[in-house]
Amino acid sequence: MESSYPRWPLLALLALAAAFENFWMWADDRLVLGVPVNLAYHVGLCVATTFVLAAVVRWGWPDDADE
């Protein structure tokens, strides 16, 4: 059975969820723009998530969901 909904929104959100677990930076003490690199990474991740969710709402939202 073929689904009429696109799969890319789910894949994009799963990729963001996987990127949230940044185990490779736990012991990194560097500073980026005056904040720890781990915090800067999560700020960037939040900005990326904002753009992905805006794209999901704009292009991935099913037309018949509001009915």
C-alpha positions as CSV (number, residue, x, y, z in Angstrom):
1,M,0.0,0.0,0.0
2,E,1.4,3.4,-1.1
3,S,1.3,6.2,1.4
4,S,0.3,9.7,0.1
5,Y,2.4,11.4,2.8
6,P,6.1,12.3,2.2
7,R,8.7,10.5,4.3
8,W,11.3,13.2,4.3
9,P,9.9,15.1,7.4
10,L,10.1,12.0,9.5
11,L,13.6,11.2,8.3
12,A,14.7,14.8,8.9
13,L,13.4,14.8,12.4
14,L,15.0,11.4,13.1
15,A,18.3,12.8,11.9
16,L,18.0,15.8,14.2
17,A,17.2,13.4,17.1
18,A,20.3,11.4,16.4
19,A,22.4,14.6,16.2
20,F,21.2,15.6,19.6
21,E,23.3,12.8,21.2
22,N,26.7,14.3,20.8
23,F,28.7,11.9,22.9
24,W,32.0,12.8,21.1
25,M,32.1,16.3,22.8
26,W,31.6,15.3,26.4
27,A,35.3,15.9,27.4
28,D,35.9,18.9,25.1
29,D,36.8,22.1,27.1
30,R,37.2,24.5,24.1
31,L,35.3,27.7,23.9
32,V,33.5,28.9,20.8
33,L,32.4,32.6,20.9
34,G,32.9,32.6,24.6
35,V,30.7,29.6,25.4
36,P,31.6,25.9,25.8
37,V,31.7,24.0,22.5
38,N,29.0,21.7,23.6
39,L,26.6,24.6,24.3
40,A,27.5,26.2,21.0
41,Y,26.7,22.9,19.3
42,H,23.3,22.7,20.9
43,V,22.5,26.3,19.9
44,G,23.4,25.5,16.3
45,L,21.2,22.3,16.6
46,C,18.3,24.4,17.8
47,V,18.7,26.8,14.9
48,A,18.8,23.9,12.5
49,T,15.8,22.3,14.1
50,T,13.9,25.6,13.7
51,F,14.6,25.6,9.9
52,V,13.7,21.9,9.6
53,L,10.4,22.3,11.4
54,A,9.5,25.4,9.4
55,A,10.2,23.3,6.2
56,V,8.0,20.5,7.5
57,V,5.1,22.8,8.2
58,R,5.6,24.6,4.8
59,W,6.2,21.7,2.5
60,G,5.6,18.4,4.4
61,W,2.3,19.1,6.0
62,P,-0.5,17.0,4.4
63,D,-3.2,19.1,2.7
64,D,-6.1,17.1,4.2
65,A,-4.8,17.3,7.8
66,D,-7.0,20.3,8.6
67,E,-10.2,18.8,7.5
